[in-house]
Amino acid sequence: MTSIIMLFAAALALVGFIHFARRFGLAWSMRRWCRTQGRVLTAEMRRGKRKAFEGSLLYDPVLRYSYAVGDRVFESSTFTHQAVRNAERLTSEFISRCQKHPELPVYYHPGDPAQAVIQPMPWQGSALGATGFALLLALLATGLFSA
């Protein structure tokens, strides 16, 4: 019975490791994205279609900015990568601060400048998660094979 529990725990640890390793790979690749200066076009909170539990309409962050790469001008509305859990809250906080600063740094993919974000994904948390799950997986695998 104990080996079944350890096998199940090892499977969960493997899933956790794969999840964090993929996030780490994405965040690590964003470190190579180029930086340019951008300009805020729209930064406001608009009433959305989603409702709170008591029935009131919620506000959605609306962010639009432009940036130039070479002789081309691009527009984007992406604050950070969609894999970031609290991206909407971070965007809302950014909007409340950016009214004072119409200029902003923009990070864009060097091979596809139309892909841009204002805040790249942090890689440290994903690296820590992947390392922790790898260690847990190694411990569980050692316990399974020694039993």
Secondary structure as UniProt FT lines:
FT   HELIX           2..30
FT   TURN            31..32
FT   STRAND          34..51
FT   TURN            53..54
FT   STRAND          57..69
FT   TURN            70..71
FT   STRAND          72..76
FT   TURN            82..83
FT   TURN            85..86
FT   HELIX           87..98
FT   TURN            99..100
FT   STRAND          103..108
FT   TURN            113..114
FT   STRAND          116..117
FT   HELIX           124..146
//
